[in-house]
Amino acid sequence: MKDRSSPSTGTQTDDGNLELGMKSKSEIGAHLDDQPKGTLKKLVYGAKPKASLATLEGDRNQNFTLLSEVEKTKEDLTEHIKSLKTEQASLQSENTQLESENEYLQQKFKVMME
């Protein structure tokens, strides 16, 4: 007569028949011994995503900080470019005036030398 207190496992043989096997008491005891390990594994499994999430949040915060710095630098450079363009326009205007004055003085010099 089979011991109904221990769970049975079934496997199918090559000829299609079901072969029943019984777990020994040592196998059942080993399973019970693994329960604290299973709880520990669950705790570790739960802690890993929390650690990963904390790492990702840290990376995200660092990326936001870097992005803010990049945006500030971009704004500063944009202002500097505007300033340089204004200065360039002013210098071009001054250059045009000086070229006109130079041409006038050269013509005046020519007339004086004749």
Backbone torsions as a table, in degrees:
resi	resn	phi	psi	omega
1	MET	NA	140.9	-176.5
2	LYS	-83.0	149.1	176.8
3	ASP	-82.7	109.0	-176.2
4	ARG	-78.9	-10.1	-177.4
5	SER	-75.2	-26.4	179.9
6	SER	-98.5	138.5	-178.3
7	PRO	-66.9	147.6	179.9
8	SER	-106.7	154.0	176.3
9	THR	-121.6	147.5	-179.8
10	GLY	-123.7	138.5	175.2
11	THR	-132.3	149.0	-178.3
12	GLN	-93.4	133.7	179.5
13	THR	-85.2	174.2	-179.0
14	ASP	-61.5	-30.0	-177.7
15	ASP	-88.2	6.6	175.2
16	GLY	91.8	-4.1	179.0
17	ASN	-82.2	152.5	178.8
18	LEU	-90.1	127.1	179.5
19	GLU	-108.3	120.5	-178.9
20	LEU	-91.4	137.8	176.3
21	GLY	-127.8	151.6	-178.9
22	MET	-110.2	138.8	174.6
23	LYS	-78.0	139.3	178.7
24	SER	-79.0	163.9	178.8
25	LYS	-63.2	-31.1	178.9
26	SER	-68.7	-35.8	176.9
27	GLU	-66.5	-40.6	178.5
28	ILE	-66.2	-42.1	178.3
29	GLY	-63.3	-38.3	178.9
30	ALA	-64.2	-37.2	178.4
31	HIS	-64.8	-41.9	178.9
32	LEU	-66.6	-35.0	177.9
33	ASP	-67.6	-27.0	-178.6
34	ASP	-78.1	-11.8	-177.5
35	GLN	-60.2	-45.2	176.5
36	PRO	-62.9	-36.8	177.0
37	LYS	-64.2	-38.4	178.2
38	GLY	-63.9	-41.2	176.9
39	THR	-63.1	-42.3	178.3
40	LEU	-63.3	-42.4	178.5
41	LYS	-61.3	-40.3	178.4
42	LYS	-63.5	-41.1	178.4
43	LEU	-63.9	-44.1	178.9
44	VAL	-65.2	-42.4	179.4
45	TYR	-61.4	-38.0	177.8
46	GLY	-73.3	-31.6	-178.3
47	ALA	-74.2	-32.1	-179.1
48	LYS	-60.0	-49.0	178.0
49	PRO	-62.6	-36.0	178.4
50	LYS	-63.5	-42.4	178.4
51	ALA	-66.6	-41.0	177.9
52	SER	-63.9	-41.0	178.9
53	LEU	-63.8	-43.0	178.3
54	ALA	-62.5	-40.9	177.9
55	THR	-63.9	-44.8	179.4
56	LEU	-63.8	-39.2	178.1
57	GLU	-65.1	-39.8	176.6
58	GLY	-62.9	-43.9	177.6
59	ASP	-62.8	-42.0	179.5
60	ARG	-62.1	-45.9	179.2
61	ASN	-62.0	-40.8	178.3
62	GLN	-64.3	-41.0	178.8
63	ASN	-65.2	-39.4	176.8
64	PHE	-63.9	-40.3	177.8
65	THR	-62.4	-47.0	178.5
66	LEU	-62.1	-41.3	179.0
67	LEU	-62.9	-41.5	177.5
68	SER	-62.1	-42.1	178.5
69	GLU	-64.2	-40.9	179.0
70	VAL	-64.2	-43.9	179.5
71	GLU	-63.3	-41.4	178.1
72	LYS	-63.3	-44.6	177.9
73	THR	-61.4	-41.4	179.0
74	LYS	-61.5	-44.4	178.3
75	GLU	-61.4	-45.0	179.1
76	ASP	-60.4	-45.1	-179.8
77	LEU	-66.3	-38.0	177.9
78	THR	-61.9	-43.8	177.4
79	GLU	-63.7	-41.4	179.8
80	HIS	-64.4	-40.2	178.3
81	ILE	-62.7	-44.3	177.9
82	LYS	-59.3	-43.9	179.4
83	SER	-61.5	-44.3	179.8
84	LEU	-65.0	-38.6	178.3
85	LYS	-64.7	-40.7	177.1
86	THR	-62.8	-45.1	178.6
87	GLU	-62.8	-40.4	178.8
88	GLN	-61.3	-45.2	179.7
89	ALA	-62.1	-41.7	178.8
90	SER	-63.4	-44.6	-179.6
91	LEU	-66.4	-37.2	177.7
92	GLN	-64.5	-40.9	177.9
93	SER	-63.5	-45.7	178.3
94	GLU	-61.9	-41.2	179.0
95	ASN	-61.6	-43.4	178.7
96	THR	-60.7	-43.3	178.4
97	GLN	-62.7	-44.0	-179.3
98	LEU	-66.0	-38.1	177.2
99	GLU	-63.6	-41.4	178.0
100	SER	-63.6	-44.2	178.8
101	GLU	-63.2	-40.6	178.8
102	ASN	-62.1	-45.7	179.6
103	GLU	-61.3	-42.8	178.9
104	TYR	-61.5	-44.5	-178.7
105	LEU	-66.9	-36.5	177.6
106	GLN	-64.4	-41.6	178.6
107	GLN	-65.4	-41.1	178.4
108	LYS	-62.7	-40.6	179.6
109	PHE	-63.2	-42.8	178.7
110	LYS	-58.5	-44.8	-178.6
111	VAL	-64.6	-39.3	-179.2
112	MET	-68.8	-31.8	-177.6
113	MET	-78.5	-18.0	-178.1
114	GLU	-80.7	NA	NA
